[in-house]
Amino acid sequence: MVSFKEFQGLDLRVGKVLSVENIPNADKLYKLSVDMGEKKITLVAGLRPYYKPEEMKGKKIIVVTNLDHVTLKGVTSEGMLLAAQEGNKVSLLTVDKDVKPGSKIS
């Protein structure tokens, strides 16, 4: 179990997907440029089997921003987007109203 205090330690924010690129030699990975309000970050996401780049561009997604950075296939990921999965179906978590990139999830 995760304590409430541990959960509060996560920094969840709204990010707007600016661009989506294939990562060479990685069948499942995309490199995303994401507007987080005060800065832009790079995310690596295993969404190629589920989304076309044009389906993701412009979406406002939920991002965990305070994770340790990790390098995958030579690309450093500066956070993690959230998605739901049921079998072979994957759905990005998004916001239902127009909020600014960088808005805190609470």
C-alpha positions as CSV (number, residue, x, y, z in Angstrom):
1,M,0.0,0.0,0.0
2,V,1.1,3.6,-0.7
3,S,0.5,6.0,2.1
4,F,-1.4,9.3,1.5
5,K,1.8,11.1,2.3
6,E,3.7,9.2,-0.4
7,F,0.9,9.8,-2.9
8,Q,1.1,13.6,-2.1
9,G,4.8,13.4,-3.1
10,L,3.9,12.8,-6.7
11,D,3.8,15.9,-8.9
12,L,1.1,15.3,-11.4
13,R,0.5,18.1,-14.0
14,V,-1.2,18.7,-17.3
15,G,1.0,18.7,-20.3
16,K,0.2,19.5,-24.0
17,V,1.7,17.2,-26.6
18,L,3.6,19.4,-29.1
19,S,5.2,16.7,-31.3
20,V,5.4,13.0,-31.6
21,E,8.4,11.2,-33.3
22,N,9.3,7.6,-33.9
23,I,12.4,6.4,-32.1
24,P,14.7,4.5,-34.5
25,N,15.1,0.8,-33.8
26,A,12.2,0.9,-31.2
27,D,9.0,-0.7,-32.5
28,K,6.9,0.5,-29.6
29,L,8.4,3.8,-28.6
30,Y,7.6,7.4,-29.4
31,K,9.6,10.5,-28.4
32,L,7.1,13.2,-27.3
33,S,7.8,16.9,-26.8
34,V,5.5,18.2,-24.1
35,D,4.6,21.8,-23.1
36,M,4.5,21.8,-19.3
37,G,3.8,25.5,-19.0
38,E,7.0,27.0,-17.8
39,K,9.2,24.5,-19.7
40,K,9.1,21.9,-22.4
41,I,10.1,18.3,-21.5
42,T,10.8,15.1,-23.5
43,L,8.9,11.9,-22.7
44,V,9.4,8.4,-24.1
45,A,6.2,6.4,-24.3
46,G,5.5,2.9,-25.5
47,L,2.4,3.9,-27.4
48,R,3.2,3.2,-31.1
49,P,1.0,0.1,-31.2
50,Y,-2.0,2.1,-29.9
51,Y,-1.8,5.6,-31.3
52,K,-0.8,7.3,-34.5
53,P,1.3,10.5,-34.0
54,E,-1.5,12.8,-35.3
55,E,-3.9,11.3,-32.7
56,M,-1.6,12.4,-29.8
57,K,-0.5,15.8,-31.0
58,G,-2.3,18.6,-29.3
59,K,-3.8,16.4,-26.5
60,K,-3.6,17.6,-22.9
61,I,-2.3,14.6,-21.0
62,I,-1.5,13.9,-17.3
63,V,2.2,13.7,-16.6
64,V,4.2,12.6,-13.5
65,T,6.9,15.2,-13.5
66,N,9.1,14.4,-10.5
67,L,10.3,10.9,-11.4
68,D,14.0,10.1,-11.9
69,H,14.9,10.6,-15.6
70,V,15.6,7.4,-17.5
71,T,17.2,6.9,-20.9
72,L,15.6,4.6,-23.4
73,K,17.1,3.9,-26.8
74,G,19.3,6.9,-26.4
75,V,16.5,9.3,-25.5
76,T,16.1,10.7,-22.0
77,S,12.6,10.7,-20.6
78,E,11.9,13.4,-18.1
79,G,8.6,12.1,-16.7
80,M,5.8,9.6,-17.4
81,L,2.4,10.1,-19.0
82,L,-0.5,8.3,-17.5
83,A,-2.7,5.9,-19.5
84,A,-5.3,3.2,-18.8
85,Q,-5.0,-0.3,-20.3
86,E,-7.6,-3.0,-20.7
87,G,-6.3,-5.9,-22.7
88,N,-5.1,-4.5,-26.0
89,K,-6.9,-1.2,-25.5
90,V,-4.9,1.8,-24.2
91,S,-6.4,5.2,-23.4
92,L,-4.4,8.3,-22.5
93,L,-5.6,10.1,-19.4
94,T,-6.6,13.6,-20.4
95,V,-8.5,16.6,-18.9
96,D,-12.1,17.3,-19.9
97,K,-11.9,21.1,-19.7
98,D,-9.5,23.6,-21.3
99,V,-6.8,24.1,-18.6
100,K,-3.3,25.5,-19.1
101,P,-0.2,23.3,-19.5
102,G,1.5,23.0,-16.2
103,S,-1.7,23.0,-14.2
104,K,-1.3,20.9,-11.1
105,I,-3.4,17.8,-10.6
106,S,-4.7,17.6,-7.0
